[in-house]
Amino acid sequence: MPFDPATLTYNADGLLPAIAQAHGTGEVLMLAWMNAASVAETLRTGRVTYWSRSRAAYWRKGETSGHVQRLVEMRVDCDRDCLLLLVEQTGPACHTNRRSCFYTAVGEEGETVLSEPMA
């Protein structure tokens, strides 16, 4: 029986967070938002599709940049209100041109940038 995205728990805006993780290394790449239609599109095509809150439009990762995310596996958390996307990432995942969006360490002393943009 096919998966039904309506079984997930969405917020008041009809969205749920989706964490993209590199399939081969386990590195956390980014967090974005999905709605039921983008979940269905991702499962149907194998190309990760998010909902862009700033553009109020669907956002197929890599559509303009070429930094594509190919879905390997989608997992649902125990509350069914968050997704983990195991992906094969082509190029950087972050719009800053870094491999991961989580490149800044924060501590009591301040912030440290851990990686430079990819060439």
GUMI-516790 format. One line per 10 residues: number of its first residue (from 1); their letters; for each residue x, y, z of N, C-alpha, C, O, CB. Coordinates in pm, 1 decimal, decimal comma. Glycine has a CB too. Layout:
! GUMI-516790
NUM	a	X/Y/Z/X/Y/Z/X/Y/Z/X/Y/Z/X/Y/Z ~ ...
! end
This chain:
! GUMI-516790
1	mpfdpatlty	85,0/-117,9/0,0/0,0/0,0/0,0/89,3/123,8/0,0/181,7/131,5/81,0/-96,6/0,0/122,7 ~ 64,8/221,3/-88,6/146,6/341,9/-95,4/136,4/424,5/32,7/35,2/421,5/102,7/105,4/426,5/-215,1 ~ 243,5/498,0/61,2/245,5/587,0/177,3/152,8/704,7/152,8/150,4/760,2/42,9/389,1/636,3/207,0 ~ 76,8/742,9/253,8/-15,2/855,4/244,1/39,4/972,4/326,0/39,7/965,0/448,9/-157,3/815,3/293,0 ~ 86,4/1081,8/261,0/138,5/1197,3/333,8/37,6/1259,5/429,9/77,2/1332,0/521,1/184,5/1301,2/236,5 ~ -91,1/1233,3/411,9/-193,0/1287,1/502,5/-182,6/1225,9/641,7/-242,5/1277,6/735,9/-332,4/1262,8/445,7 ~ -107,6/1116,6/656,4/-91,7/1053,8/788,3/11,5/1126,8/874,5/28,7/1093,8/991,8/-50,7/907,5/772,0 ~ 79,7/1225,3/817,0/179,1/1302,0/892,1/110,6/1415,6/967,5/-2,0/1453,4/935,0/288,6/1357,8/797,6 ~ 178,4/1469,6/1067,7/125,7/1579,5/1148,1/192,9/1708,9/1105,0/312,6/1727,5/1127,0/147,6/1553,6/1299,9 ~ 116,5/1798,1/1043,9/167,5/1924,9/992,9/135,2/2037,8/1090,6/42,6/2026,4/1170,9/108,1/1955,4/853,7
11	nadgllpaia	211,9/2146,6/1083,5/183,8/2261,8/1168,9/64,5/2339,9/1112,3/3,3/2297,9/1014,0/309,2/2353,6/1180,8 ~ 32,1/2452,8/1174,3/-84,8/2532,0/1133,4/-73,7/2581,3/989,1/-175,3/2610,1/925,9/-102,3/2651,3/1226,8 ~ 48,2/2591,2/936,7/70,1/2635,3/798,8/72,3/2518,3/699,6/96,6/2537,4/580,5/200,8/2712,7/789,6 ~ 46,5/2397,0/750,4/45,8/2279,5/663,5/184,7/2228,3/630,2/203,9/2161,4/528,7/-26,6/2310,8/536,9 ~ 282,1/2259,7/715,7/421,9/2222,8/690,9/477,4/2136,6/803,3/425,1/2135,0/914,7/508,0/2348,0/674,4 ~ 584,6/2065,0/771,4/661,2/1995,6/874,5/809,1/2005,5/837,5/844,2/2011,5/719,7/615,8/1845,4/888,7 ~ 896,1/2007,3/939,9/1039,2/2018,0/912,1/1093,4/1888,3/853,7/1050,0/1778,6/888,7/1115,8/2054,2/1039,4 ~ 1190,6/1904,6/762,7/1257,0/1790,4/700,3/1407,5/1813,0/711,0/1460,4/1912,1/660,6/1212,3/1772,2/550,4 ~ 1474,6/1720,6/776,5/1619,0/1728,1/794,3/1684,3/1642,7/687,2/1654,6/1523,9/674,7/1661,6/1681,7/937,0 ~ 1774,3/1704,2/609,2/1847,3/1629,8/506,5/1981,1/1585,8/564,9/2055,5/1666,8/620,2/1868,0/1716,3/377,1
21	qahgtgevlm	2010,5/1457,6/552,2/2132,2/1396,9/605,7/2200,3/1319,0/493,4/2134,8/1247,4/417,7/2100,5/1303,6/728,0 ~ 2332,4/1333,8/483,6/2407,2/1261,0/380,9/2398,7/1111,8/409,5/2434,9/1066,9/518,2/2555,7/1307,6/375,8 ~ 2351,5/1036,2/313,7/2332,7/893,1/329,6/2462,8/821,2/364,4/2463,6/736,3/453,6/2274,0/834,7/203,5 ~ 2571,0/853,0/297,1/2696,0/780,7/315,9/2771,3/813,3/443,4/2839,1/726,9/499,0/2783,5/806,6/202,3 ~ 2760,1/939,2/491,4/2841,7/982,7/605,6/2762,4/1012,3/731,9/2819,0/1014,4/841,2/2918,6/1104,1/568,1 ~ 2632,5/1035,3/718,6/2551,1/1073,4/833,5/2558,1/1221,8/865,0/2495,3/1267,5/960,5/2593,5/995,3/953,6 ~ 2633,8/1298,3/786,0/2645,2/1442,4/808,6/2509,0/1509,0/790,2/2439,4/1483,3/691,9/2749,5/1505,1/712,6 ~ 2471,4/1595,0/885,7/2347,9/1671,5/873,6/2375,5/1786,4/778,2/2466,5/1866,2/801,0/2297,2/1723,3/1013,4 ~ 2297,3/1794,9/671,5/2322,2/1893,1/566,8/2238,2/2019,1/581,0/2289,6/2130,0/566,7/2296,9/1831,4/433,2 ~ 2110,1/2003,0/608,8/2022,0/2119,9/613,0/1887,4/2082,9/672,6/1855,9/1965,3/691,1/2003,3/2178,9/472,5
31	lawmnaasva	1808,9/2185,2/702,4/1670,1/2169,6/743,6/1586,6/2258,0/653,0/1621,7/2373,3/628,1/1649,5/2206,3/895,1 ~ 1477,5/2204,7/604,4/1383,9/2282,2/523,3/1243,3/2233,5/556,8/1225,4/2151,2/646,6/1414,6/2267,9/369,1 ~ 1144,9/2283,8/485,3/1005,2/2253,6/515,2/939,6/2182,0/398,7/972,6/2205,6/282,5/928,4/2381,5/548,5 ~ 846,6/2094,4/431,7/771,3/2022,0/330,2/623,1/2026,9/364,9/585,5/2036,7/481,7/820,5/1875,3/318,4 ~ 539,7/2020,0/261,8/396,6/2001,0/282,5/358,9/1865,2/222,4/445,2/1794,4/170,5/312,5/2118,4/217,7 ~ 234,0/1829,8/229,1/192,7/1696,8/182,1/225,8/1676,2/34,9/268,7/1567,5/-4,0/42,9/1676,9/204,3 ~ 206,6/1778,5/-47,1/234,4/1764,7/-190,0/383,7/1749,6/-217,7/421,7/1672,9/-306,0/179,7/1884,8/-265,8 ~ 469,3/1821,2/-144,2/613,2/1807,2/-167,6/664,8/1672,2/-117,6/758,9/1616,9/-174,7/689,6/1921,1/-98,8 ~ 604,2/1619,1/-12,1/638,8/1484,0/33,2/603,3/1383,7/-77,2/684,2/1297,9/-112,6/564,1/1448,5/166,8 ~ 483,3/1395,5/-130,3/438,4/1303,6/-235,8/526,6/1315,4/-359,9/562,7/1214,1/-419,9/291,5/1331,7/-272,8
41	etlrtgrvty	561,3/1437,1/-398,8/645,6/1459,7/-516,7/784,5/1400,2/-496,4/841,0/1340,0/-587,7/656,5/1610,1/-547,2 ~ 838,8/1417,4/-376,9/970,2/1361,4/-345,5/967,4/1210,0/-355,8/1057,6/1150,3/-414,5/1015,2/1404,1/-205,2 ~ 865,5/1147,4/-299,9/854,5/1001,4/-306,0/831,7/952,6/-449,3/883,4/848,1/-488,8/740,3/953,3/-215,7 ~ 755,3/1027,7/-525,4/723,6/987,6/-663,4/845,6/997,4/-754,7/867,9/909,5/-838,0/610,5/1074,4/-719,0 ~ 925,2/1104,9/-739,4/1034,9/1130,9/-833,5/1172,4/1088,7/-783,3/1262,9/1064,5/-863,1/1038,4/1276,1/-866,3 ~ 1188,8/1079,7/-649,4/1321,1/1052,8/-593,2/1409,6/1176,2/-586,9/1522,5/1168,2/-538,4/1389,8/946,6/-673,6 ~ 1361,1/1289,6/-634,7/1430,0/1419,0/-624,5/1364,2/1496,3/-511,5/1242,7/1516,0/-512,5/1424,2/1500,0/-760,4 ~ 1443,5/1540,7/-413,6/1385,6/1607,1/-296,8/1325,8/1741,4/-336,8/1391,0/1825,2/-399,2/1492,0/1626,4/-186,6 ~ 1199,9/1759,0/-298,9/1124,9/1881,8/-325,9/1074,7/1936,9/-193,6/1008,7/1866,6/-117,1/1006,3/1856,1/-424,6 ~ 1106,1/2062,8/-167,4/1064,6/2129,8/-44,1/958,5/2234,6/-75,7/926,0/2260,3/-191,6/1186,1/2195,0/27,0
51	wsrsraaywr	905,2/2294,6/31,5/818,9/2411,1/18,4/898,9/2530,4/67,9/941,2/2532,6/183,5/684,0/2394,0/98,4 ~ 920,1/2629,0/-17,3/992,6/2750,1/20,4/896,0/2847,3/86,8/803,2/2897,4/23,3/1060,6/2815,6/-103,3 ~ 918,6/2873,0/214,0/831,8/2966,4/286,0/852,2/3108,7/235,3/755,9/3185,0/227,4/858,9/2959,5/437,3 ~ 975,0/3146,1/201,0/1002,1/3283,1/156,2/944,0/3310,9/17,9/901,1/3423,0/-9,4/1152,0/3308,8/154,6 ~ 942,1/3210,7/-69,3/887,7/3228,9/-205,0/744,1/3181,1/-217,2/677,6/3207,1/-317,5/973,5/3155,3/-305,7 ~ 696,3/3110,9/-114,5/562,0/3051,2/-117,9/544,4/2968,1/-245,0/447,0/2982,6/-318,7/452,5/3161,3/-110,0 ~ 643,1/2879,9/-267,8/642,1/2797,7/-388,6/721,0/2669,9/-364,0/800,3/2661,5/-270,2/700,7/2875,6/-509,1 ~ 698,1/2570,0/-449,8/775,4/2447,1/-441,6/918,9/2474,2/-483,7/945,9/2557,2/-570,6/712,8/2336,6/-529,1 ~ 1009,4/2402,5/-420,3/1151,8/2421,8/-443,9/1215,9/2285,0/-458,8/1241,3/2216,2/-359,9/1218,5/2503,3/-328,6 ~ 1241,5/2246,5/-581,6/1311,2/2120,6/-607,3/1459,5/2148,8/-589,3/1519,1/2224,0/-666,6/1279,5/2063,2/-751,9
61	kgetsghvqr	1518,3/2088,6/-487,7/1658,5/2114,0/-453,9/1746,8/2089,6/-575,5/1743,0/1982,4/-635,8/1703,6/2024,9/-336,0 ~ 1826,7/2190,4/-611,0/1920,3/2180,7/-721,5/1864,6/2221,7/-855,8/1935,1/2215,5/-956,5/1969,5/2043,8/-730,8 ~ 1739,6/2263,4/-859,4/1676,5/2297,4/-986,7/1751,5/2407,7/-1061,4/1765,1/2401,6/-1183,6/1533,0/2340,2/-963,1 ~ 1799,6/2507,4/-989,3/1876,3/2614,8/-1054,4/2026,0/2603,0/-1028,7/2106,0/2641,7/-1113,9/1827,4/2750,4/-1006,2 ~ 2065,1/2550,8/-914,0/2207,8/2543,8/-877,9/2277,9/2418,7/-930,3/2399,9/2417,9/-946,9/2222,5/2549,0/-727,9 ~ 2200,6/2313,1/-956,3/2260,3/2184,9/-992,5/2301,0/2102,7/-871,7/2352,8/1992,2/-887,3/2379,6/2207,0/-1080,2 ~ 2278,6/2154,6/-751,0/2315,2/2086,3/-626,3/2198,3/1998,5/-580,9/2130,5/2028,1/-482,5/2353,7/2189,5/-514,8 ~ 2177,5/1892,9/-653,4/2061,1/1805,0/-641,6/2070,6/1715,5/-517,8/2179,0/1673,1/-477,9/2047,1/1718,8/-767,4 ~ 1955,0/1688,1/-458,7/1944,0/1587,2/-353,7/1860,3/1472,6/-408,9/1744,3/1491,2/-445,6/1880,3/1646,7/-222,3 ~ 1920,0/1354,1/-414,4/1847,9/1234,0/-455,8/1808,6/1158,8/-330,4/1894,0/1125,8/-248,1/1933,9/1144,4/-551,2
71	lvemrvdcdr	1682,3/1131,9/-315,6/1632,1/1062,4/-197,5/1675,8/916,6/-198,5/1653,9/845,2/-296,3/1479,3/1072,0/-190,2 ~ 1737,7/872,8/-89,0/1771,5/732,7/-69,6/1664,6/668,9/19,9/1617,1/558,4/-6,5/1914,3/717,4/-7,2 ~ 1628,4/741,0/126,0/1527,6/688,7/220,0/1464,5/804,8/294,0/1532,7/901,2/328,8/1590,8/587,3/320,9 ~ 1333,6/796,1/318,4/1262,2/894,3/399,6/1217,6/825,1/527,2/1160,8/716,0/524,0/1140,1/955,4/322,5 ~ 1244,3/890,5/639,9/1202,3/835,9/769,6/1113,8/937,7/840,5/1129,1/1058,7/823,5/1325,9/799,4/858,0 ~ 1020,6/885,5/920,7/928,0/967,7/997,6/961,3/950,2/1145,2/987,4/838,5/1190,0/779,0/929,2/968,1 ~ 960,7/1060,3/1221,6/988,0/1046,9/1364,8/866,3/990,3/1437,6/759,6/974,9/1378,3/1027,7/1183,0/1425,3 ~ 882,8/959,5/1566,3/779,6/890,6/1644,6/650,6/970,6/1657,7/543,5/911,5/1671,7/832,5/859,3/1781,9 ~ 657,9/1103,4/1653,4/538,0/1186,7/1661,9/477,4/1216,0/1524,7/371,6/1278,2/1514,9/570,7/1317,1/1731,8 ~ 545,0/1170,7/1418,9/501,1/1189,1/1281,0/492,8/1336,5/1242,0/413,9/1374,6/1155,5/366,3/1123,1/1260,5
81	dcllllveqt	577,0/1420,4/1308,4/574,7/1563,4/1277,4/710,2/1616,6/1228,8/732,6/1737,6/1226,0/531,1/1640,9/1399,7 ~ 799,1/1526,2/1191,2/930,1/1563,5/1139,4/981,1/1450,4/1049,8/959,0/1332,6/1077,5/1030,5/1592,7/1255,8 ~ 1049,7/1488,9/941,8/1105,1/1389,9/850,3/1257,2/1393,4/852,5/1317,9/1498,8/871,8/1053,8/1413,6/708,2 ~ 1317,2/1278,1/832,7/1460,4/1265,7/810,2/1476,4/1213,5/668,1/1426,6/1106,1/634,4/1529,7/1170,3/916,6 ~ 1546,1/1290,5/585,4/1568,8/1253,0/446,4/1713,1/1210,5/431,0/1803,8/1292,7/443,8/1534,6/1369,6/349,9 ~ 1735,8/1083,0/403,6/1870,0/1034,5/375,4/1890,7/1055,1/226,6/1817,8/999,1/144,7/1889,7/882,8/418,0 ~ 1990,7/1135,8/191,6/2006,0/1179,6/53,1/2146,8/1156,8/1,3/2242,7/1145,4/77,5/1970,3/1325,8/40,5 ~ 2156,0/1150,6/-129,5/2283,5/1162,5/-198,5/2287,4/1305,5/-249,1/2207,8/1344,5/-334,5/2299,8/1056,0/-316,4 ~ 2380,8/1383,5/-195,6/2391,2/1525,4/-226,8/2494,4/1547,6/-336,6/2607,4/1499,9/-326,6/2428,0/1606,0/-101,1 ~ 2455,9/1619,8/-440,8/2548,5/1662,3/-544,6/2588,2/1805,7/-514,0/2502,6/1894,2/-511,8/2485,3/1649,3/-687,7
91	gpachtnrrs	2717,5/1830,5/-490,1/2763,9/1965,4/-457,2/2721,9/2005,6/-317,1/2677,2/1921,9/-238,7/2710,5/2066,1/-558,0 ~ 2736,3/2134,9/-285,3/2701,0/2182,0/-151,4/2549,5/2182,0/-128,8/2471,8/2199,9/-222,6/2756,7/2322,4/-129,2 ~ 2509,2/2161,8/-4,2/2366,8/2165,8/30,2/2321,7/2306,6/66,4/2205,4/2341,8/46,3/2337,8/2071,0/145,9 ~ 2412,9/2387,0/119,6/2378,0/2519,4/171,9/2384,1/2626,2/62,5/2468,1/2619,7/-27,2/2471,8/2557,3/287,2 ~ 2294,4/2723,9/71,1/2294,9/2833,7/-26,1/2418,4/2922,9/-12,3/2443,8/3006,5/-99,0/2169,2/2917,7/-10,0 ~ 2496,4/2905,8/97,2/2622,2/2979,9/113,2/2736,3/2908,9/40,8/2851,4/2952,0/47,8/2656,5/2996,7/262,8 ~ 2704,2/2801,2/-28,0/2798,3/2719,0/-104,0/2886,6/2631,8/-14,4/2995,4/2591,0/-54,8/2885,6/2807,6/-190,2 ~ 2839,3/2603,7/107,3/2908,2/2511,3/196,6/2838,5/2376,1/189,8/2720,9/2368,4/154,3/2911,0/2565,5/342,9 ~ 2909,8/2270,8/223,2/2855,4/2134,8/220,6/2731,0/2124,2/308,4/2632,2/2062,6/268,7/2961,6/2033,6/267,0 ~ 2735,4/2184,3/428,2/2626,5/2177,5/525,0/2587,5/2318,7/567,8/2671,3/2408,9/569,2/2666,9/2092,1/647,9
101	cfytavgeeg	2461,3/2337,5/602,4/2416,2/2465,9/656,3/2461,8/2485,4/801,5/2457,4/2596,8/853,7/2263,4/2475,8/647,6 ~ 2505,1/2378,3/865,2/2543,8/2383,1/1006,1/2695,1/2398,1/1018,3/2763,4/2308,1/1067,1/2496,1/2256,3/1080,5 ~ 2747,1/2513,0/973,5/2891,6/2536,9/970,4/2938,4/2634,9/1076,7/3056,3/2670,4/1079,0/2931,6/2587,9/835,1 ~ 2849,4/2679,9/1165,3/2886,1/2774,1/1270,6/2865,9/2710,1/1407,4/2754,6/2671,6/1443,3/2803,4/2904,0/1259,1 ~ 2975,6/2699,1/1483,8/2967,4/2648,1/1620,6/2943,2/2766,3/1714,9/3004,9/2871,8/1700,6/3098,1/2570,1/1660,2 ~ 2853,3/2747,3/1810,6/2818,1/2853,0/1905,0/2852,7/2807,5/2045,4/2819,7/2695,9/2085,4/2667,9/2889,8/1894,8 ~ 2919,0/2894,0/2119,9/2953,5/2864,9/2258,5/2946,2/2991,3/2341,6/2912,1/3098,4/2291,5/3093,2/2802,8/2268,1 ~ 2978,2/2977,7/2468,3/2972,4/3091,1/2559,5/3062,1/3206,1/2512,9/3032,1/3323,0/2537,5/3012,5/3047,1/2699,7 ~ 3170,4/3172,6/2446,8/3266,6/3272,7/2400,2/3227,2/3337,5/2267,4/3290,4/3434,1/2224,5/3402,5/3209,3/2386,2 ~ 3124,3/3285,7/2202,7/3081,4/3342,4/2074,9/3063,7/3236,2/1969,0/3027,9/3122,2/1998,4/3180,6/3445,4/2027,3
111	etvlsepma	3089,5/3275,2/1844,9/3068,5/3187,0/1730,5/3198,6/3160,6/1656,6/3286,7/3246,4/1650,7/2965,8/3246,9/1635,2 ~ 3209,7/3040,4/1600,2/3324,9/3002,6/1518,9/3274,8/2941,9/1389,3/3197,9/2845,7/1390,3/3417,8/2903,3/1594,6 ~ 3318,7/2998,5/1277,6/3285,2/2943,1/1146,4/3377,3/2825,8/1121,6/3499,4/2840,8/1125,4/3298,2/3050,3/1032,6 ~ 3319,7/2707,9/1096,1/3397,2/2583,7/1085,0/3440,6/2549,6/943,2/3536,1/2474,1/924,7/3317,3/2470,4/1139,4 ~ 3372,6/2603,6/843,2/3411,5/2567,7/706,9/3392,8/2685,6/612,8/3306,6/2771,0/633,4/3330,4/2447,4/657,4 ~ 3473,5/2688,0/511,9/3467,1/2790,1/407,0/3379,3/2738,8/294,4/3357,9/2618,3/281,6/3609,2/2826,4/354,2 ~ 3328,3/2830,5/212,4/3251,0/2785,8/95,2/3335,1/2696,0/5,5/3457,2/2709,4/-2,5/3199,6/2906,9/14,8 ~ 3266,6/2604,5/-61,3/3333,8/2512,9/-153,5/3373,9/2590,2/-279,1/3306,6/2685,0/-319,5/3241,8/2391,4/-189,6 ~ 3483,5/2548,3/-339,3/3531,4/2616,7/-460,5/3446,0/2582,2/-579,0/3471,2/2630,4/-689,4/3676,3/2580,7/-489,7
! end
